[in-house]
Amino acid sequence: MEVSLCKANLKDAMTIYEMQVRAFMPLLEKYQDYDTSPANESVERIITRINQSFTDYYIIKNFELAVGGIRVVKKDNKAYRVSPIFIMPEHQGKGIAQKVFAMIEQIYDDAKSWELDTIMQEEGNCYLYEKLGYKRTGETKAINDNMTIVFYGKSSLD
């Protein structure tokens, strides 16, 4: 496994869009969260995010093959938010996301805290984030009868 991050720019918007749809479509079909699923976002929304001064988008590569993406949002007081991170289905379960988090934490080594959220019913995602040191904040948000978003935080002091 040879994971690398390539900072995205506008010419990468369609690639990110296509990978994001492929990565999140199984979850959209499962939970039918049409208003909140990244699989339903437009390419224009990704372009807007790439253009944000407080956002860094990266294409995740494994052996030079694009396999996913991660967006890091810079907040106040050296707090950072990961939203979204995704690995295409055929590349999941290989430890790529764990490597990406380690790389991101090195790039943003001034971070005092990190935050992210995920689907509470997706136990594999919750397990991954907890293994990486993220702790549930206690905040949740019900999206529909089948799906609840759970919020996580991680302090550099942890």
JOKA-V781406 format. One record per pair of residues at least 6 apart in sequence whose C-alpha atoms are under 6 Angstrom apart, sorted by the first residue. I is the first residue (numbers start at 1). J is the second residue. D is the distance in whole Angstrom. If there is no record, write none. Layout:
i=I j=J d=D
i=I j=J d=D
This chain:
i=2 j=62 d=5
i=2 j=63 d=5
i=3 j=61 d=6
i=3 j=62 d=4
i=4 j=61 d=5
i=5 j=58 d=6
i=5 j=59 d=6
i=5 j=60 d=5
i=6 j=58 d=5
i=6 j=59 d=5
i=7 j=57 d=6
i=7 j=58 d=4
i=8 j=57 d=5
i=8 j=58 d=5
i=13 j=47 d=6
i=17 j=43 d=6
i=21 j=39 d=4
i=23 j=88 d=4
i=23 j=89 d=6
i=24 j=39 d=5
i=25 j=39 d=5
i=54 j=73 d=6
i=54 j=74 d=5
i=55 j=72 d=6
i=55 j=73 d=5
i=56 j=71 d=6
i=56 j=72 d=5
i=57 j=70 d=6
i=57 j=71 d=4
i=58 j=69 d=6
i=58 j=70 d=5
i=59 j=68 d=6
i=59 j=69 d=4
i=60 j=66 d=6
i=60 j=67 d=6
i=60 j=68 d=5
i=60 j=69 d=5
i=61 j=67 d=5
i=67 j=87 d=6
i=67 j=88 d=6
i=68 j=86 d=5
i=68 j=87 d=4
i=68 j=88 d=6
i=69 j=85 d=6
i=69 j=86 d=5
i=70 j=84 d=6
i=70 j=85 d=4
i=71 j=82 d=6
i=71 j=83 d=5
i=71 j=84 d=6
i=72 j=81 d=6
i=72 j=82 d=5
i=73 j=80 d=6
i=73 j=81 d=5
i=74 j=80 d=5
i=78 j=111 d=5
i=78 j=112 d=5
i=79 j=111 d=6
i=79 j=112 d=6
i=79 j=113 d=5
i=79 j=114 d=6
i=80 j=114 d=5
i=81 j=114 d=6
i=81 j=115 d=5
i=81 j=116 d=6
i=82 j=116 d=5
i=112 j=155 d=6
i=112 j=156 d=5
i=113 j=154 d=6
i=113 j=155 d=4
i=113 j=156 d=6
i=114 j=153 d=6
i=114 j=154 d=5
i=115 j=152 d=6
i=115 j=153 d=4
i=116 j=152 d=5
i=117 j=150 d=6
i=117 j=151 d=4
i=117 j=152 d=6
i=118 j=149 d=5
i=118 j=150 d=6
i=119 j=148 d=6
i=119 j=149 d=5
i=120 j=148 d=6
i=120 j=149 d=6
i=120 j=150 d=5
i=134 j=152 d=6
i=134 j=153 d=5
i=134 j=154 d=5
i=135 j=152 d=5
i=135 j=153 d=5
i=136 j=151 d=6
i=136 j=152 d=4
i=137 j=151 d=6
i=137 j=152 d=5
i=139 j=151 d=6
i=140 j=149 d=5
i=140 j=150 d=5
i=141 j=148 d=6
i=141 j=149 d=5
i=142 j=148 d=4
